[in-house]
């Protein structure tokens, strides 16, 4: 059918859908995803705990920001540094 489904979680050691194959700890961001979902539930019309929902949302975004810093720095280092245009040096003392 072309659709992917998350595995059924049956034990406490099962990996969440967003876990990488080799890591089920902090680097995966699962905790932040769960906190964001919890914040949405707290801020619902049924619970109406808006202040606590905002605290949980800020915690989750802080975790994601911390995780992204390492990833962003690694990705920035992967980019090749090359000039976009070839510009001749018209003022070079060795030109004449």
Protein Blocks (a to p, Z undefined) as FASTA:
>chain_A
ZZacddddfbfkbccfklcfkbccfknommmmmmmmmmmmmmpmklopmklmmmmmmmmm
mmmmmmmmmmmmmmmmmpccddfbdcddfkbfklZZ
